[in-house]
Amino acid sequence: MEKNKNYKSTFIMIVLMILGYLGLKVFQKYSFNKEYESAYSGLVIQQKADHGGFDNLYLSNGNRIPLAFYEGWAKDSPFVGDSVSKDKNSTEIRIFRKDKSLHYQYYKSLDMILD
């Protein structure tokens, strides 16, 4: 008996496996856990004092963060150029600052005052 090999179906199976693997990698890269979904995040483009003497951070996406509601910030520490993120249902904002290799690294967290 002569064995007939179907090279076309083997080739199709290999291509489908490669496409499935690539699709999985793309899905992993562009999907994220909803638990860590940020309510707002962006770069601080401006930091200026309001009429109450407290600073406001103006982000690149148009949002404003009033620092009057957060503890742990120093007036002499400007945040312009830093990246800011806040998780949903959280009272904490995280500030990321560029290091020497120009990558954003965690700098500090500011907790909201809840009195």
Biopython code that builds the backbone (N, CA, C, O; Angstrom):
import numpy as np
from Bio.PDB.StructureBuilder import StructureBuilder

atoms = [
    (1, "MET", "N", (0.829, -1.186, 0.000)),
    (1, "MET", "CA", (0.000, 0.000, 0.000)),
    (1, "MET", "C", (0.870, 1.245, 0.000)),
    (1, "MET", "O", (1.898, 1.331, 0.672)),
    (2, "GLU", "N", (0.422, 2.166, -0.759)),
    (2, "GLU", "CA", (1.141, 3.427, -0.856)),
    (2, "GLU", "C", (0.464, 4.467, 0.022)),
    (2, "GLU", "O", (-0.756, 4.622, -0.009)),
    (3, "LYS", "N", (1.275, 5.184, 0.812)),
    (3, "LYS", "CA", (0.719, 6.209, 1.696)),
    (3, "LYS", "C", (0.663, 7.538, 0.952)),
    (3, "LYS", "O", (1.658, 7.993, 0.387)),
    (4, "ASN", "N", (-0.511, 8.148, 0.963)),
    (4, "ASN", "CA", (-0.667, 9.470, 0.361)),
    (4, "ASN", "C", (-0.542, 10.518, 1.452)),
    (4, "ASN", "O", (-1.265, 10.467, 2.447)),
    (5, "LYS", "N", (0.357, 11.454, 1.280)),
    (5, "LYS", "CA", (0.531, 12.533, 2.248)),
    (5, "LYS", "C", (-0.113, 13.786, 1.681)),
    (5, "LYS", "O", (0.081, 14.147, 0.520)),
    (6, "ASN", "N", (-0.870, 14.423, 2.524)),
    (6, "ASN", "CA", (-1.536, 15.650, 2.111)),
    (6, "ASN", "C", (-0.754, 16.829, 2.686)),
    (6, "ASN", "O", (-0.992, 17.246, 3.820)),
    (7, "TYR", "N", (0.167, 17.354, 1.909)),
    (7, "TYR", "CA", (1.020, 18.446, 2.365)),
    (7, "TYR", "C", (0.251, 19.750, 2.516)),
    (7, "TYR", "O", (0.606, 20.604, 3.328)),
    (8, "LYS", "N", (-0.788, 19.889, 1.737)),
    (8, "LYS", "CA", (-1.570, 21.127, 1.794)),
    (8, "LYS", "C", (-2.258, 21.274, 3.153)),
    (8, "LYS", "O", (-2.240, 22.361, 3.731)),
    (9, "SER", "N", (-2.855, 20.218, 3.668)),
    (9, "SER", "CA", (-3.529, 20.302, 4.966)),
    (9, "SER", "C", (-2.515, 20.483, 6.099)),
    (9, "SER", "O", (-2.800, 21.172, 7.078)),
    (10, "THR", "N", (-1.349, 19.876, 5.973)),
    (10, "THR", "CA", (-0.298, 20.066, 6.981)),
    (10, "THR", "C", (0.157, 21.519, 6.998)),
    (10, "THR", "O", (0.324, 22.108, 8.066)),
    (11, "PHE", "N", (0.354, 22.086, 5.835)),
    (11, "PHE", "CA", (0.760, 23.488, 5.734)),
    (11, "PHE", "C", (-0.312, 24.410, 6.325)),
    (11, "PHE", "O", (0.016, 25.363, 7.032)),
    (12, "ILE", "N", (-1.573, 24.139, 6.045)),
    (12, "ILE", "CA", (-2.676, 24.954, 6.580)),
    (12, "ILE", "C", (-2.710, 24.865, 8.101)),
    (12, "ILE", "O", (-2.929, 25.874, 8.771)),
    (13, "MET", "N", (-2.499, 23.679, 8.654)),
    (13, "MET", "CA", (-2.501, 23.522, 10.114)),
    (13, "MET", "C", (-1.356, 24.295, 10.760)),
    (13, "MET", "O", (-1.542, 24.912, 11.809)),
    (14, "ILE", "N", (-0.191, 24.268, 10.155)),
    (14, "ILE", "CA", (0.951, 25.018, 10.696)),
    (14, "ILE", "C", (0.677, 26.513, 10.647)),
    (14, "ILE", "O", (0.970, 27.229, 11.605)),
    (15, "VAL", "N", (0.121, 26.991, 9.545)),
    (15, "VAL", "CA", (-0.209, 28.416, 9.419)),
    (15, "VAL", "C", (-1.262, 28.811, 10.449)),
    (15, "VAL", "O", (-1.149, 29.874, 11.060)),
    (16, "LEU", "N", (-2.282, 27.979, 10.656)),
    (16, "LEU", "CA", (-3.312, 28.282, 11.653)),
    (16, "LEU", "C", (-2.740, 28.320, 13.067)),
    (16, "LEU", "O", (-3.143, 29.152, 13.879)),
    (17, "MET", "N", (-1.807, 27.427, 13.361)),
    (17, "MET", "CA", (-1.184, 27.438, 14.685)),
    (17, "MET", "C", (-0.353, 28.704, 14.892)),
    (17, "MET", "O", (-0.381, 29.294, 15.972)),
    (18, "ILE", "N", (0.378, 29.119, 13.872)),
    (18, "ILE", "CA", (1.177, 30.349, 13.974)),
    (18, "ILE", "C", (0.269, 31.559, 14.122)),
    (18, "ILE", "O", (0.544, 32.437, 14.939)),
    (19, "LEU", "N", (-0.809, 31.619, 13.345)),
    (19, "LEU", "CA", (-1.742, 32.743, 13.459)),
    (19, "LEU", "C", (-2.425, 32.765, 14.823)),
    (19, "LEU", "O", (-2.653, 33.839, 15.381)),
    (20, "GLY", "N", (-2.751, 31.602, 15.363)),
    (20, "GLY", "CA", (-3.339, 31.541, 16.700)),
    (20, "GLY", "C", (-2.379, 32.046, 17.757)),
    (20, "GLY", "O", (-2.779, 32.777, 18.664)),
    (21, "TYR", "N", (-1.117, 31.665, 17.649)),
    (21, "TYR", "CA", (-0.103, 32.129, 18.595)),
    (21, "TYR", "C", (0.078, 33.641, 18.503)),
    (21, "TYR", "O", (0.126, 34.324, 19.526)),
    (22, "LEU", "N", (0.177, 34.161, 17.292)),
    (22, "LEU", "CA", (0.330, 35.609, 17.115)),
    (22, "LEU", "C", (-0.904, 36.358, 17.608)),
    (22, "LEU", "O", (-0.780, 37.426, 18.208)),
    (23, "GLY", "N", (-2.083, 35.816, 17.362)),
    (23, "GLY", "CA", (-3.305, 36.444, 17.860)),
    (23, "GLY", "C", (-3.343, 36.485, 19.371)),
    (23, "GLY", "O", (-3.776, 37.479, 19.952)),
    (24, "LEU", "N", (-2.896, 35.424, 20.015)),
    (24, "LEU", "CA", (-2.834, 35.391, 21.477)),
    (24, "LEU", "C", (-1.869, 36.437, 22.008)),
    (24, "LEU", "O", (-2.175, 37.114, 22.990)),
    (25, "LYS", "N", (-0.716, 36.581, 21.383)),
    (25, "LYS", "CA", (0.262, 37.577, 21.831)),
    (25, "LYS", "C", (-0.271, 38.996, 21.655)),
    (25, "LYS", "O", (-0.069, 39.841, 22.527)),
    (26, "VAL", "N", (-0.943, 39.268, 20.551)),
    (26, "VAL", "CA", (-1.530, 40.593, 20.338)),
    (26, "VAL", "C", (-2.620, 40.853, 21.364)),
    (26, "VAL", "O", (-2.709, 41.959, 21.897)),
    (27, "PHE", "N", (-3.447, 39.861, 21.650)),
    (27, "PHE", "CA", (-4.502, 40.016, 22.648)),
    (27, "PHE", "C", (-3.912, 40.286, 24.025)),
    (27, "PHE", "O", (-4.420, 41.136, 24.757)),
    (28, "GLN", "N", (-2.849, 39.576, 24.387)),
    (28, "GLN", "CA", (-2.214, 39.796, 25.684)),
    (28, "GLN", "C", (-1.606, 41.181, 25.787)),
    (28, "GLN", "O", (-1.620, 41.786, 26.859)),
    (29, "LYS", "N", (-1.079, 41.683, 24.699)),
    (29, "LYS", "CA", (-0.432, 42.993, 24.733)),
    (29, "LYS", "C", (-1.442, 44.116, 24.869)),
    (29, "LYS", "O", (-1.205, 45.063, 25.619)),
    (30, "TYR", "N", (-2.548, 44.038, 24.174)),
    (30, "TYR", "CA", (-3.484, 45.154, 24.135)),
    (30, "TYR", "C", (-4.677, 45.006, 25.073)),
    (30, "TYR", "O", (-5.500, 45.918, 25.152)),
    (31, "SER", "N", (-4.795, 43.910, 25.769)),
    (31, "SER", "CA", (-5.856, 43.790, 26.761)),
    (31, "SER", "C", (-5.252, 44.100, 28.120)),
    (31, "SER", "O", (-4.047, 43.950, 28.319)),
    (32, "PHE", "N", (-6.095, 44.535, 29.060)),
    (32, "PHE", "CA", (-5.605, 44.849, 30.393)),
    (32, "PHE", "C", (-6.671, 44.493, 31.404)),
    (32, "PHE", "O", (-7.851, 44.381, 31.075)),
    (33, "ASN", "N", (-6.251, 44.324, 32.601)),
    (33, "ASN", "CA", (-7.140, 43.955, 33.692)),
    (33, "ASN", "C", (-7.971, 45.170, 34.080)),
    (33, "ASN", "O", (-7.417, 46.238, 34.342)),
    (34, "LYS", "N", (-9.289, 45.021, 34.120)),
    (34, "LYS", "CA", (-10.171, 46.144, 34.448)),
    (34, "LYS", "C", (-9.946, 46.656, 35.866)),
    (34, "LYS", "O", (-10.303, 47.791, 36.181)),
    (35, "GLU", "N", (-9.361, 45.830, 36.717)),
    (35, "GLU", "CA", (-9.096, 46.264, 38.089)),
    (35, "GLU", "C", (-8.114, 47.432, 38.113)),
    (35, "GLU", "O", (-8.176, 48.281, 39.001)),
    (36, "TYR", "N", (-7.213, 47.474, 37.141)),
    (36, "TYR", "CA", (-6.198, 48.513, 37.109)),
    (36, "TYR", "C", (-6.503, 49.603, 36.090)),
    (36, "TYR", "O", (-5.621, 50.386, 35.738)),
    (37, "GLU", "N", (-7.728, 49.661, 35.620)),
    (37, "GLU", "CA", (-8.091, 50.670, 34.637)),
    (37, "GLU", "C", (-8.032, 52.051, 35.279)),
    (37, "GLU", "O", (-8.639, 52.276, 36.327)),
    (38, "SER", "N", (-7.325, 52.950, 34.673)),
    (38, "SER", "CA", (-7.154, 54.280, 35.241)),
    (38, "SER", "C", (-8.336, 55.168, 34.913)),
    (38, "SER", "O", (-8.832, 55.167, 33.787)),
    (39, "ALA", "N", (-8.787, 55.929, 35.903)),
    (39, "ALA", "CA", (-9.847, 56.897, 35.676)),
    (39, "ALA", "C", (-9.287, 58.068, 34.879)),
    (39, "ALA", "O", (-9.965, 58.592, 33.996)),
    (40, "TYR", "N", (-8.103, 58.470, 35.167)),
    (40, "TYR", "CA", (-7.404, 59.448, 34.352)),
    (40, "TYR", "C", (-5.917, 59.211, 34.485)),
    (40, "TYR", "O", (-5.439, 58.738, 35.516)),
    (41, "SER", "N", (-5.215, 59.532, 33.466)),
    (41, "SER", "CA", (-3.764, 59.485, 33.510)),
    (41, "SER", "C", (-3.253, 60.386, 32.410)),
    (41, "SER", "O", (-3.909, 60.575, 31.386)),
    (42, "GLY", "N", (-2.116, 60.922, 32.625)),
    (42, "GLY", "CA", (-1.530, 61.798, 31.631)),
    (42, "GLY", "C", (-0.285, 62.449, 32.176)),
    (42, "GLY", "O", (0.121, 62.210, 33.313)),
    (43, "LEU", "N", (0.304, 63.264, 31.354)),
    (43, "LEU", "CA", (1.487, 64.007, 31.751)),
    (43, "LEU", "C", (1.075, 65.342, 32.344)),
    (43, "LEU", "O", (0.131, 65.979, 31.878)),
    (44, "VAL", "N", (1.788, 65.754, 33.369)),
    (44, "VAL", "CA", (1.531, 67.056, 33.981)),
    (44, "VAL", "C", (2.160, 68.110, 33.084)),
    (44, "VAL", "O", (3.379, 68.141, 32.914)),
    (45, "ILE", "N", (1.324, 68.976, 32.506)),
    (45, "ILE", "CA", (1.843, 70.014, 31.622)),
    (45, "ILE", "C", (1.953, 71.363, 32.322)),
    (45, "ILE", "O", (2.664, 72.254, 31.859)),
    (46, "GLN", "N", (1.240, 71.509, 33.447)),
    (46, "GLN", "CA", (1.288, 72.779, 34.166)),
    (46, "GLN", "C", (0.928, 72.537, 35.625)),
    (46, "GLN", "O", (0.061, 71.722, 35.943)),
    (47, "GLN", "N", (1.612, 73.259, 36.503)),
    (47, "GLN", "CA", (1.312, 73.215, 37.930)),
    (47, "GLN", "C", (1.299, 74.654, 38.416)),
    (47, "GLN", "O", (2.320, 75.342, 38.402)),
    (48, "LYS", "N", (0.127, 75.095, 38.844)),
    (48, "LYS", "CA", (0.065, 76.465, 39.341)),
    (48, "LYS", "C", (-0.892, 76.547, 40.514)),
    (48, "LYS", "O", (-1.807, 75.736, 40.659)),
    (49, "ALA", "N", (-0.655, 77.553, 41.349)),
    (49, "ALA", "CA", (-1.449, 77.736, 42.560)),
    (49, "ALA", "C", (-2.788, 78.368, 42.216)),
    (49, "ALA", "O", (-2.882, 79.233, 41.345)),
    (50, "ASP", "N", (-3.828, 77.917, 42.923)),
    (50, "ASP", "CA", (-5.132, 78.555, 42.768)),
    (50, "ASP", "C", (-5.261, 79.649, 43.820)),
    (50, "ASP", "O", (-4.298, 79.941, 44.529)),
    (51, "HIS", "N", (-6.424, 80.249, 43.928)),
    (51, "HIS", "CA", (-6.613, 81.369, 44.846)),
    (51, "HIS", "C", (-6.570, 80.941, 46.309)),
    (51, "HIS", "O", (-6.465, 81.800, 47.185)),
    (52, "GLY", "N", (-6.648, 79.658, 46.601)),
    (52, "GLY", "CA", (-6.575, 79.180, 47.983)),
    (52, "GLY", "C", (-5.158, 78.882, 48.437)),
    (52, "GLY", "O", (-4.944, 78.519, 49.594)),
    (53, "GLY", "N", (-4.191, 79.028, 47.551)),
    (53, "GLY", "CA", (-2.809, 78.764, 47.894)),
    (53, "GLY", "C", (-2.356, 77.342, 47.617)),
    (53, "GLY", "O", (-1.179, 77.020, 47.779)),
    (54, "PHE", "N", (-3.288, 76.487, 47.197)),
    (54, "PHE", "CA", (-2.929, 75.108, 46.885)),
    (54, "PHE", "C", (-2.673, 74.971, 45.391)),
    (54, "PHE", "O", (-3.251, 75.694, 44.580)),
    (55, "ASP", "N", (-1.815, 74.049, 45.046)),
    (55, "ASP", "CA", (-1.486, 73.836, 43.640)),
    (55, "ASP", "C", (-2.516, 72.941, 42.964)),
    (55, "ASP", "O", (-3.129, 72.079, 43.594)),
    (56, "ASN", "N", (-2.686, 73.163, 41.688)),
    (56, "ASN", "CA", (-3.479, 72.302, 40.817)),
    (56, "ASN", "C", (-2.552, 71.740, 39.756)),
    (56, "ASN", "O", (-1.688, 72.446, 39.236)),
    (57, "LEU", "N", (-2.734, 70.470, 39.439)),
    (57, "LEU", "CA", (-1.983, 69.852, 38.355)),
    (57, "LEU", "C", (-2.880, 69.784, 37.130)),
    (57, "LEU", "O", (-3.996, 69.270, 37.201)),
    (58, "TYR", "N", (-2.405, 70.294, 36.021)),
    (58, "TYR", "CA", (-3.146, 70.253, 34.763)),
    (58, "TYR", "C", (-2.490, 69.196, 33.879)),
    (58, "TYR", "O", (-1.300, 69.267, 33.573)),
    (59, "LEU", "N", (-3.301, 68.210, 33.474)),
    (59, "LEU", "CA", (-2.782, 67.073, 32.725)),
    (59, "LEU", "C", (-2.931, 67.279, 31.226)),
    (59, "LEU", "O", (-3.696, 68.128, 30.769)),
    (60, "SER", "N", (-2.182, 66.483, 30.476)),
    (60, "SER", "CA", (-2.190, 66.586, 29.018)),
    (60, "SER", "C", (-3.522, 66.183, 28.407)),
    (60, "SER", "O", (-3.814, 66.563, 27.274)),
    (61, "ASN", "N", (-4.338, 65.421, 29.130)),
    (61, "ASN", "CA", (-5.636, 65.019, 28.594)),
    (61, "ASN", "C", (-6.750, 65.984, 28.986)),
    (61, "ASN", "O", (-7.921, 65.704, 28.731)),
    (62, "GLY", "N", (-6.406, 67.116, 29.601)),
    (62, "GLY", "CA", (-7.394, 68.135, 29.938)),
    (62, "GLY", "C", (-7.927, 68.062, 31.349)),
    (62, "GLY", "O", (-8.672, 68.954, 31.758)),
    (63, "ASN", "N", (-7.584, 67.045, 32.111)),
    (63, "ASN", "CA", (-8.053, 66.930, 33.488)),
    (63, "ASN", "C", (-7.230, 67.804, 34.422)),
    (63, "ASN", "O", (-6.106, 68.198, 34.113)),
    (64, "ARG", "N", (-7.825, 68.095, 35.574)),
    (64, "ARG", "CA", (-7.169, 68.902, 36.604)),
    (64, "ARG", "C", (-7.231, 68.136, 37.913)),
    (64, "ARG", "O", (-8.272, 67.589, 38.277)),
    (65, "ILE", "N", (-6.110, 68.100, 38.615)),
    (65, "ILE", "CA", (-6.049, 67.449, 39.921)),
    (65, "ILE", "C", (-5.765, 68.521, 40.961)),
    (65, "ILE", "O", (-4.687, 69.115, 40.945)),
    (66, "PRO", "N", (-6.706, 68.785, 41.866)),
    (66, "PRO", "CA", (-6.439, 69.752, 42.938)),
    (66, "PRO", "C", (-5.644, 69.086, 44.061)),
    (66, "PRO", "O", (-6.137, 68.156, 44.699)),
    (67, "LEU", "N", (-4.435, 69.548, 44.304)),
    (67, "LEU", "CA", (-3.592, 68.946, 45.332)),
    (67, "LEU", "C", (-4.034, 69.316, 46.739)),
    (67, "LEU", "O", (-3.475, 68.806, 47.710)),
    (68, "ALA", "N", (-5.025, 70.189, 46.873)),
    (68, "ALA", "CA", (-5.526, 70.554, 48.200)),
    (68, "ALA", "C", (-6.151, 69.354, 48.896)),
    (68, "ALA", "O", (-6.218, 69.325, 50.125)),
    (69, "PHE", "N", (-6.605, 68.370, 48.141)),
    (69, "PHE", "CA", (-7.265, 67.202, 48.713)),
    (69, "PHE", "C", (-6.297, 66.049, 48.986)),
    (69, "PHE", "O", (-6.725, 64.973, 49.404)),
    (70, "TYR", "N", (-5.009, 66.260, 48.757)),
    (70, "TYR", "CA", (-4.027, 65.192, 48.916)),
    (70, "TYR", "C", (-2.963, 65.598, 49.924)),
    (70, "TYR", "O", (-2.567, 66.761, 49.999)),
    (71, "GLU", "N", (-2.508, 64.616, 50.699)),
    (71, "GLU", "CA", (-1.440, 64.868, 51.651)),
    (71, "GLU", "C", (-0.144, 64.267, 51.126)),
    (71, "GLU", "O", (-0.159, 63.333, 50.324)),
    (72, "GLY", "N", (0.957, 64.806, 51.580)),
    (72, "GLY", "CA", (2.251, 64.251, 51.195)),
    (72, "GLY", "C", (2.908, 64.950, 50.028)),
    (72, "GLY", "O", (3.898, 64.443, 49.500)),
    (73, "TRP", "N", (2.406, 66.083, 49.608)),
    (73, "TRP", "CA", (3.051, 66.799, 48.516)),
    (73, "TRP", "C", (3.741, 68.028, 49.083)),
    (73, "TRP", "O", (3.252, 68.652, 50.025)),
    (74, "ALA", "N", (4.853, 68.358, 48.514)),
    (74, "ALA", "CA", (5.622, 69.522, 48.954)),
    (74, "ALA", "C", (5.560, 70.583, 47.871)),
    (74, "ALA", "O", (5.679, 70.286, 46.682)),
    (75, "LYS", "N", (5.376, 71.806, 48.292)),
    (75, "LYS", "CA", (5.229, 72.899, 47.334)),
    (75, "LYS", "C", (6.511, 73.117, 46.533)),
    (75, "LYS", "O", (6.459, 73.584, 45.395)),
    (76, "ASP", "N", (7.645, 72.787, 47.113)),
    (76, "ASP", "CA", (8.907, 72.997, 46.411)),
    (76, "ASP", "C", (9.238, 71.869, 45.428)),
    (76, "ASP", "O", (10.283, 71.907, 44.779)),
    (77, "SER", "N", (8.374, 70.885, 45.313)),
    (77, "SER", "CA", (8.598, 69.762, 44.410)),
    (77, "SER", "C", (7.661, 69.866, 43.210)),
    (77, "SER", "O", (6.514, 69.426, 43.288)),
    (78, "PRO", "N", (8.129, 70.438, 42.107)),
    (78, "PRO", "CA", (7.245, 70.553, 40.936)),
    (78, "PRO", "C", (7.057, 69.200, 40.258)),
    (78, "PRO", "O", (7.971, 68.377, 40.210)),
    (79, "PHE", "N", (5.859, 68.991, 39.741)),
    (79, "PHE", "CA", (5.510, 67.741, 39.072)),
    (79, "PHE", "C", (5.410, 67.906, 37.557)),
    (79, "PHE", "O", (4.988, 66.970, 36.878)),
    (80, "VAL", "N", (5.781, 69.054, 37.006)),
    (80, "VAL", "CA", (5.665, 69.283, 35.564)),
    (80, "VAL", "C", (6.588, 68.312, 34.833)),
    (80, "VAL", "O", (7.772, 68.205, 35.151)),
    (81, "GLY", "N", (6.035, 67.613, 33.856)),
    (81, "GLY", "CA", (6.775, 66.620, 33.096)),
    (81, "GLY", "C", (6.617, 65.212, 33.625)),
    (81, "GLY", "O", (7.026, 64.256, 32.967)),
    (82, "ASP", "N", (6.032, 65.066, 34.801)),
    (82, "ASP", "CA", (5.818, 63.743, 35.384)),
    (82, "ASP", "C", (4.523, 63.137, 34.849)),
    (82, "ASP", "O", (3.656, 63.845, 34.336)),
    (83, "SER", "N", (4.409, 61.838, 34.974)),
    (83, "SER", "CA", (3.205, 61.127, 34.575)),
    (83, "SER", "C", (2.388, 60.807, 35.817)),
    (83, "SER", "O", (2.942, 60.421, 36.847)),
    (84, "VAL", "N", (1.066, 60.968, 35.722)),
    (84, "VAL", "CA", (0.179, 60.771, 36.864)),
    (84, "VAL", "C", (-0.885, 59.750, 36.483)),
    (84, "VAL", "O", (-1.413, 59.776, 35.372)),
    (85, "SER", "N", (-1.195, 58.847, 37.419)),
    (85, "SER", "CA", (-2.281, 57.903, 37.183)),
    (85, "SER", "C", (-3.062, 57.697, 38.463)),
    (85, "SER", "O", (-2.533, 57.839, 39.565)),
    (86, "LYS", "N", (-4.332, 57.358, 38.299)),
    (86, "LYS", "CA", (-5.224, 57.095, 39.424)),
    (86, "LYS", "C", (-6.143, 55.957, 39.019)),
    (86, "LYS", "O", (-6.781, 56.005, 37.967)),
    (87, "ASP", "N", (-6.207, 54.933, 39.860)),
    (87, "ASP", "CA", (-7.101, 53.813, 39.593)),
    (87, "ASP", "C", (-8.517, 54.183, 39.987)),
    (87, "ASP", "O", (-8.735, 55.010, 40.872)),
    (88, "LYS", "N", (-9.478, 53.559, 39.319)),
    (88, "LYS", "CA", (-10.874, 53.776, 39.690)),
    (88, "LYS", "C", (-11.106, 53.261, 41.098)),
    (88, "LYS", "O", (-10.480, 52.290, 41.523)),
    (89, "ASN", "N", (-11.997, 53.906, 41.813)),
    (89, "ASN", "CA", (-12.363, 53.542, 43.186)),
    (89, "ASN", "C", (-11.163, 53.566, 44.127)),
    (89, "ASN", "O", (-11.114, 52.795, 45.084)),
    (90, "SER", "N", (-10.206, 54.434, 43.868)),
    (90, "SER", "CA", (-9.038, 54.560, 44.722)),
    (90, "SER", "C", (-8.890, 56.015, 45.145)),
    (90, "SER", "O", (-9.280, 56.926, 44.416)),
    (91, "THR", "N", (-8.327, 56.223, 46.320)),
    (91, "THR", "CA", (-8.092, 57.587, 46.806)),
    (91, "THR", "C", (-6.637, 57.987, 46.635)),
    (91, "THR", "O", (-6.210, 59.015, 47.162)),
    (92, "GLU", "N", (-5.884, 57.199, 45.915)),
    (92, "GLU", "CA", (-4.454, 57.426, 45.767)),
    (92, "GLU", "C", (-4.125, 57.780, 44.322)),
    (92, "GLU", "O", (-4.657, 57.178, 43.389)),
    (93, "ILE", "N", (-3.246, 58.762, 44.145)),
    (93, "ILE", "CA", (-2.686, 59.024, 42.823)),
    (93, "ILE", "C", (-1.212, 58.645, 42.874)),
    (93, "ILE", "O", (-0.542, 58.833, 43.889)),
    (94, "ARG", "N", (-0.723, 58.112, 41.767)),
    (94, "ARG", "CA", (0.676, 57.717, 41.676)),
    (94, "ARG", "C", (1.382, 58.626, 40.687)),
    (94, "ARG", "O", (0.854, 58.945, 39.622)),
    (95, "ILE", "N", (2.577, 59.033, 41.058)),
    (95, "ILE", "CA", (3.369, 59.918, 40.219)),
    (95, "ILE", "C", (4.599, 59.153, 39.753)),
    (95, "ILE", "O", (5.298, 58.523, 40.546)),
    (96, "PHE", "N", (4.846, 59.222, 38.457)),
    (96, "PHE", "CA", (5.990, 58.559, 37.849)),
    (96, "PHE", "C", (6.897, 59.628, 37.267)),
    (96, "PHE", "O", (6.429, 60.554, 36.605)),
    (97, "ARG", "N", (8.196, 59.501, 37.513)),
    (97, "ARG", "CA", (9.175, 60.491, 37.071)),
    (97, "ARG", "C", (10.208, 59.790, 36.195)),
    (97, "ARG", "O", (10.521, 58.617, 36.403)),
    (98, "LYS", "N", (10.734, 60.522, 35.214)),
    (98, "LYS", "CA", (11.740, 59.943, 34.325)),
    (98, "LYS", "C", (13.051, 59.748, 35.073)),
    (98, "LYS", "O", (13.483, 60.603, 35.845)),
    (99, "ASP", "N", (13.673, 58.596, 34.821)),
    (99, "ASP", "CA", (14.986, 58.351, 35.406)),
    (99, "ASP", "C", (16.069, 58.742, 34.400)),
    (99, "ASP", "O", (15.776, 59.365, 33.379)),
    (100, "LYS", "N", (17.312, 58.379, 34.688)),
    (100, "LYS", "CA", (18.429, 58.769, 33.814)),
    (100, "LYS", "C", (18.331, 58.145, 32.430)),
    (100, "LYS", "O", (18.845, 58.703, 31.461)),
    (101, "SER", "N", (17.678, 56.997, 32.330)),
    (101, "SER", "CA", (17.528, 56.345, 31.027)),
    (101, "SER", "C", (16.262, 56.800, 30.303)),
    (101, "SER", "O", (15.875, 56.213, 29.293)),
    (102, "LEU", "N", (15.617, 57.851, 30.822)),
    (102, "LEU", "CA", (14.424, 58.471, 30.233)),
    (102, "LEU", "C", (13.214, 57.545, 30.212)),
    (102, "LEU", "O", (12.347, 57.686, 29.349)),
    (103, "HIS", "N", (13.142, 56.607, 31.141)),
    (103, "HIS", "CA", (11.966, 55.764, 31.325)),
    (103, "HIS", "C", (11.243, 56.228, 32.574)),
    (103, "HIS", "O", (11.874, 56.628, 33.553)),
    (104, "TYR", "N", (9.920, 56.173, 32.540)),
    (104, "TYR", "CA", (9.151, 56.582, 33.711)),
    (104, "TYR", "C", (9.221, 55.501, 34.785)),
    (104, "TYR", "O", (8.920, 54.334, 34.535)),
    (105, "GLN", "N", (9.623, 55.912, 35.979)),
    (105, "GLN", "CA", (9.705, 55.031, 37.135)),
    (105, "GLN", "C", (8.830, 55.597, 38.238)),
    (105, "GLN", "O", (8.620, 56.807, 38.321)),
    (106, "TYR", "N", (8.323, 54.713, 39.085)),
    (106, "TYR", "CA", (7.483, 55.144, 40.203)),
    (106, "TYR", "C", (8.268, 56.123, 41.076)),
    (106, "TYR", "O", (9.410, 55.855, 41.449)),
    (107, "TYR", "N", (7.641, 57.267, 41.402)),
    (107, "TYR", "CA", (8.287, 58.288, 42.224)),
    (107, "TYR", "C", (7.653, 58.354, 43.607)),
    (107, "TYR", "O", (8.346, 58.189, 44.612)),
    (108, "LYS", "N", (6.360, 58.591, 43.673)),
    (108, "LYS", "CA", (5.680, 58.662, 44.963)),
    (108, "LYS", "C", (4.180, 58.551, 44.777)),
    (108, "LYS", "O", (3.661, 58.685, 43.669)),
    (109, "SER", "N", (3.492, 58.305, 45.881)),
    (109, "SER", "CA", (2.033, 58.258, 45.901)),
    (109, "SER", "C", (1.518, 59.358, 46.803)),
    (109, "SER", "O", (2.141, 59.708, 47.806)),
    (110, "LEU", "N", (0.376, 59.893, 46.430)),
    (110, "LEU", "CA", (-0.292, 60.892, 47.255)),
    (110, "LEU", "C", (-1.662, 60.345, 47.621)),
    (110, "LEU", "O", (-2.441, 59.967, 46.746)),
    (111, "ASP", "N", (-1.952, 60.304, 48.913)),
    (111, "ASP", "CA", (-3.243, 59.809, 49.388)),
    (111, "ASP", "C", (-4.196, 60.965, 49.624)),
    (111, "ASP", "O", (-3.797, 62.035, 50.082)),
    (112, "MET", "N", (-5.462, 60.734, 49.304)),
    (112, "MET", "CA", (-6.483, 61.752, 49.507)),
    (112, "MET", "C", (-6.797, 61.885, 50.995)),
    (112, "MET", "O", (-6.851, 60.892, 51.720)),
    (113, "ILE", "N", (-7.000, 63.107, 51.433)),
    (113, "ILE", "CA", (-7.365, 63.377, 52.818)),
    (113, "ILE", "C", (-8.848, 63.084, 52.980)),
    (113, "ILE", "O", (-9.677, 63.672, 52.285)),
    (114, "LEU", "N", (-9.186, 62.186, 53.887)),
    (114, "LEU", "CA", (-10.576, 61.766, 54.074)),
    (114, "LEU", "C", (-11.040, 62.087, 55.489)),
    (114, "LEU", "O", (-11.315, 61.171, 56.263)),
    (115, "ASP", "N", (-11.132, 63.342, 55.837)),
    (115, "ASP", "CA", (-11.606, 63.738, 57.178)),
    (115, "ASP", "C", (-13.052, 64.127, 57.151)),
    (115, "ASP", "O", (-13.614, 64.486, 58.185)),
]
sb = StructureBuilder()
sb.init_structure("model")
sb.init_model(0)
sb.init_chain("A")
sb.init_seg("    ")
for serial, (resi, resn, name, xyz) in enumerate(atoms, 1):
    if name == "N":
        sb.init_residue(resn, " ", resi, " ")
    sb.init_atom(name, np.array(xyz, "f"), 0.0, 1.0, " ", f" {name:<3s}", serial, name[0])
structure = sb.get_structure()
